[in-house]
Amino acid sequence: MFENITLLEDITILRLFIVVIDILLVAYVIYKLILVIRGTRAVQLVKGITVILGVWYLSRLFGLITLEWVMQQAVIYGPLAIIIIFQPELRRALEQLGRGRLFSKGSIAEEEDLKASIEHIIKSANYMGKRRIGALISLERETGMTDYIETGISMNAKLTSELLINVFIPNTPLHDGAVIIKNNEIMAAGCYLPLSENPFISKELGTRHRAALGVSEVTDSITLVVSEETGGISLTKNGEIHRNLEEDALRKLLEDELLNNDPVNTTSRWQWGGKKNG
């Protein structure tokens, strides 16, 4: 009899352990999916679904038959509309899953990709600086820049120095706006960035510099500016501007910010490094 009781207790503990593991796995999957959709149009989708489900529940609770029927149709046919409208986000999530990136925190391969991207950016900035080709390049990090990406022309192209240079060649359709880079890809070109309203900005800084400062005040992005007048290279972050950067100084700034592996700041490869460079 005691053996049966002991066996029953063991089975109960095992089931409880399995349930806890199951809940933790589901929570982890949901957390990773939130990271994938953060900063994209899918965030608004989640809010919309929450509203629809809330209205559906209230309509059933208060007996609003017509409203309940409308909400029910939205729930039935909504998934198909979601697949059609948000195909790019779903494709990106599936690609990350296929590459093993959806559930990974970071890898040597990703760090190498970042290093390669930094070199492409530096090479293109130096090339354009020597020829006084104006450029505005913004790198998305934790804060989503989807609103600004949607103001430009979608590219979704692999980041290369040649492509960056080609975008900013004068008198071409895309040279007048900003290029926004995300996850080592050029997401869009010809984008509009918010201008800084800081009254203490030097009067000698033009629209590109004000846009670079403006976007750094409302996001945690890093933005590079190549001056069309002087060929000087500047970098903005956190509302600060670092002007007339030489190649080594530019590389150090980018590596400090994008390749920071400090255990205190491990939320993202693109998180702030917390370092100041004068």
C-alpha positions as CSV (number, residue, x, y, z in Angstrom):
1,M,0.0,0.0,0.0
2,F,2.8,2.4,0.9
3,E,4.6,1.5,-2.3
4,N,1.5,2.5,-4.3
5,I,1.3,5.8,-2.4
6,T,4.9,6.5,-3.1
7,L,4.5,5.7,-6.8
8,L,1.5,7.9,-7.0
9,E,3.4,10.8,-5.4
10,D,6.3,10.3,-7.9
11,I,3.9,10.4,-10.8
12,T,2.2,13.6,-9.4
13,I,5.6,15.3,-9.0
14,L,6.7,14.2,-12.5
15,R,3.5,15.6,-14.1
16,L,3.9,18.8,-12.2
17,F,7.5,19.1,-13.4
18,I,6.3,18.5,-17.0
19,V,3.6,21.1,-16.7
20,V,6.1,23.7,-15.4
21,I,8.5,22.9,-18.3
22,D,5.6,23.2,-20.7
23,I,4.6,26.6,-19.4
24,L,8.2,27.9,-19.4
25,L,8.7,26.7,-23.1
26,V,5.5,28.4,-24.2
27,A,6.5,31.6,-22.4
28,Y,10.0,31.5,-24.0
29,V,8.5,31.1,-27.5
30,I,6.1,34.0,-26.9
31,Y,8.9,36.1,-25.7
32,K,11.0,35.4,-28.8
33,L,8.1,36.1,-31.1
34,I,7.6,39.5,-29.4
35,L,11.3,40.2,-30.1
36,V,10.7,39.4,-33.8
37,I,7.7,41.6,-34.3
38,R,8.9,44.5,-32.1
39,G,9.4,47.7,-34.1
40,T,7.3,46.3,-37.1
41,R,3.7,46.8,-38.2
42,A,2.9,43.5,-36.5
43,V,2.9,45.4,-33.2
44,Q,-0.2,47.3,-34.3
45,L,-1.6,44.0,-35.5
46,V,-1.4,42.6,-32.0
47,K,-3.1,45.6,-30.6
48,G,-5.9,45.3,-33.2
49,I,-6.4,41.7,-32.4
50,T,-6.6,42.5,-28.6
51,V,-9.3,45.1,-29.3
52,I,-11.3,42.8,-31.5
53,L,-11.2,40.0,-28.9
54,G,-12.2,42.4,-26.2
55,V,-15.1,43.8,-28.2
56,W,-16.2,40.2,-29.1
57,Y,-16.2,39.2,-25.4
58,L,-18.1,42.3,-24.3
59,S,-20.7,41.8,-27.1
60,R,-21.4,38.3,-25.9
61,L,-21.5,39.4,-22.3
62,F,-24.1,42.1,-22.9
63,G,-26.1,40.2,-25.6
64,L,-25.2,42.5,-28.5
65,I,-26.1,40.0,-31.2
66,T,-25.2,42.0,-34.3
67,L,-21.9,43.3,-33.0
68,E,-21.1,39.7,-31.8
69,W,-21.7,38.4,-35.3
70,V,-19.5,41.1,-36.9
71,M,-16.6,40.3,-34.5
72,Q,-17.1,36.6,-35.1
73,Q,-16.6,37.1,-38.8
74,A,-13.5,39.1,-38.1
75,V,-12.1,36.3,-36.0
76,I,-12.9,33.6,-38.6
77,Y,-11.5,35.4,-41.6
78,G,-8.9,37.5,-39.8
79,P,-6.0,34.9,-40.0
80,L,-6.2,34.8,-43.8
81,A,-6.0,38.6,-43.9
82,I,-3.0,38.5,-41.5
83,I,-1.1,36.1,-43.6
84,I,-1.6,38.3,-46.7
85,I,-0.9,41.7,-45.1
86,F,2.0,40.6,-42.9
87,Q,3.7,38.2,-45.3
88,P,7.1,40.0,-45.0
89,E,7.2,39.7,-41.2
90,L,6.1,36.1,-41.3
91,R,8.7,35.3,-43.9
92,R,11.4,37.0,-41.9
93,A,10.4,35.0,-38.8
94,L,10.5,31.7,-40.7
95,E,13.8,32.5,-42.2
96,Q,15.3,33.2,-38.7
97,L,13.8,29.9,-37.5
98,G,15.3,28.1,-40.4
99,R,18.7,29.6,-39.7
100,G,18.4,28.8,-36.0
101,R,18.4,32.5,-35.1
102,L,14.9,32.8,-33.6
103,F,15.9,31.1,-30.4
104,S,19.5,32.2,-30.3
105,K,20.9,35.1,-28.4
106,G,23.9,35.7,-30.5
107,S,26.7,33.8,-32.2
108,I,30.1,34.2,-33.6
109,A,28.7,34.3,-37.1
110,E,26.4,37.2,-36.2
111,E,29.3,39.1,-34.8
112,E,31.3,38.5,-37.9
113,D,28.4,39.8,-40.0
114,L,28.3,42.9,-37.8
115,K,32.1,43.5,-38.3
116,A,31.6,43.1,-42.1
117,S,28.8,45.6,-42.0
118,I,30.9,48.1,-40.1
119,E,33.7,47.8,-42.7
120,H,31.2,48.3,-45.5
121,I,29.8,51.4,-43.8
122,I,33.3,52.8,-43.2
123,K,34.5,52.1,-46.7
124,S,31.5,53.8,-48.3
125,A,31.7,56.8,-45.9
126,N,35.4,57.4,-46.7
127,Y,34.7,57.0,-50.4
128,M,31.9,59.6,-50.4
129,G,33.8,61.9,-48.0
130,K,36.8,62.2,-50.3
131,R,34.4,63.0,-53.2
132,R,32.1,65.2,-51.1
133,I,29.1,63.1,-51.8
134,G,26.4,63.9,-49.2
135,A,25.0,60.9,-47.3
136,L,22.8,60.0,-44.4
137,I,22.9,56.5,-43.0
138,S,20.9,55.4,-39.9
139,L,21.4,52.1,-38.1
140,E,18.3,50.7,-36.3
141,R,18.9,49.1,-32.9
142,E,16.5,48.5,-30.0
143,T,13.9,51.2,-30.9
144,G,12.0,50.2,-34.1
145,M,12.2,52.6,-37.0
146,T,9.4,51.2,-39.1
147,D,7.6,54.5,-39.3
148,Y,10.7,56.1,-40.9
149,I,11.4,53.1,-43.1
150,E,7.9,53.3,-44.6
151,T,8.5,56.9,-45.7
152,G,11.2,55.7,-48.1
153,I,11.6,53.2,-51.0
154,S,11.8,49.7,-49.8
155,M,15.0,47.8,-50.7
156,N,15.5,44.9,-48.3
157,A,19.0,44.4,-49.8
158,K,22.2,43.0,-48.4
159,L,24.4,45.7,-47.1
160,T,27.5,46.4,-49.2
161,S,29.7,49.5,-49.6
162,E,29.1,49.5,-53.4
163,L,25.3,49.6,-53.0
164,L,25.5,52.4,-50.3
165,I,27.7,54.5,-52.6
166,N,25.5,54.0,-55.5
167,V,22.4,55.1,-53.6
168,F,23.9,58.5,-52.7
169,I,25.3,59.3,-56.1
170,P,24.1,62.9,-56.9
171,N,21.0,63.4,-59.1
172,T,19.8,59.8,-58.6
173,P,16.2,59.2,-57.3
174,L,17.3,58.1,-53.8
175,H,20.2,60.3,-53.0
176,D,18.2,62.9,-51.2
177,G,16.9,61.0,-48.2
178,A,18.3,58.6,-45.6
179,V,19.3,55.0,-45.8
180,I,18.1,52.9,-42.9
181,I,19.9,49.7,-42.0
182,K,18.6,46.9,-39.9
183,N,20.1,43.5,-39.2
184,N,22.9,44.0,-41.7
185,E,20.4,44.8,-44.4
186,I,19.5,48.0,-46.2
187,M,15.8,48.2,-45.4
188,A,14.9,51.4,-47.4
189,A,16.4,54.5,-49.0
190,G,15.1,58.0,-49.5
191,C,13.7,58.0,-46.0
192,Y,12.6,61.1,-44.1
193,L,14.0,61.5,-40.6
194,P,12.7,64.0,-38.0
195,L,14.7,67.3,-37.7
196,S,16.1,68.2,-34.4
197,E,14.5,71.2,-32.7
198,N,17.5,71.8,-30.4
199,P,18.2,75.6,-30.6
200,F,21.8,75.2,-29.6
201,I,22.8,73.3,-32.7
202,S,25.6,75.0,-34.6
203,K,24.3,77.1,-37.5
204,E,26.9,75.7,-39.8
205,L,25.2,72.3,-39.7
206,G,22.8,71.5,-42.5
207,T,19.6,69.6,-42.9
208,R,21.4,66.2,-42.9
209,H,23.1,66.8,-39.6
210,R,19.8,68.1,-38.1
211,A,18.0,65.0,-39.3
212,A,20.7,62.8,-37.9
213,L,20.5,64.5,-34.5
214,G,16.7,64.5,-34.6
215,V,16.4,60.8,-35.1
216,S,19.0,60.2,-32.4
217,E,16.9,62.2,-29.9
218,V,13.8,60.0,-30.4
219,T,15.4,56.6,-31.0
220,D,18.6,54.7,-29.9
221,S,19.8,54.6,-33.5
222,I,23.3,55.4,-34.7
223,T,23.4,57.8,-37.7
224,L,26.3,58.7,-40.0
225,V,26.5,61.9,-42.0
226,V,28.8,62.7,-44.8
227,S,28.9,66.4,-45.5
228,E,28.4,67.5,-49.1
229,E,30.2,70.8,-48.4
230,T,33.3,69.6,-46.5
231,G,33.4,65.8,-47.0
232,G,33.6,65.5,-43.2
233,I,32.1,62.4,-41.5
234,S,30.0,62.8,-38.4
235,L,28.2,60.3,-36.2
236,T,25.2,61.0,-33.9
237,K,23.8,59.0,-31.0
238,N,21.7,59.8,-28.0
239,G,21.3,63.4,-29.1
240,E,25.1,63.8,-29.4
241,I,27.2,64.5,-32.5
242,H,30.8,63.5,-33.1
243,R,32.1,65.5,-36.0
244,N,35.0,65.2,-38.5
245,L,35.8,61.6,-37.6
246,E,38.9,60.0,-39.1
247,E,38.7,56.3,-40.1
248,D,40.1,54.9,-36.9
249,A,37.9,57.0,-34.7
250,L,34.8,56.1,-36.7
251,R,35.6,52.4,-36.5
252,K,36.2,52.6,-32.7
253,L,32.8,54.4,-32.2
254,L,30.9,51.9,-34.3
255,E,32.6,48.9,-32.7
256,D,32.1,50.2,-29.2
257,E,28.4,50.7,-29.9
258,L,27.6,47.7,-32.1
259,L,30.0,45.0,-30.9
260,N,29.7,45.7,-27.2
261,N,29.7,42.4,-25.3
262,D,29.5,43.9,-21.8
263,P,27.5,41.4,-19.6
264,V,25.6,44.4,-18.2
265,N,24.2,45.2,-21.7
266,T,23.4,41.9,-23.3
267,T,19.8,42.6,-24.4
268,S,20.9,43.1,-28.0
269,R,23.9,43.2,-30.2
270,W,22.7,46.7,-31.2
271,Q,22.3,48.0,-27.7
272,W,24.0,51.1,-26.3
273,G,27.6,50.5,-25.1
274,G,27.4,53.3,-22.6
275,K,30.7,54.8,-23.7
276,K,31.5,58.4,-24.5
277,N,33.9,59.5,-27.2
278,G,34.7,63.1,-27.5
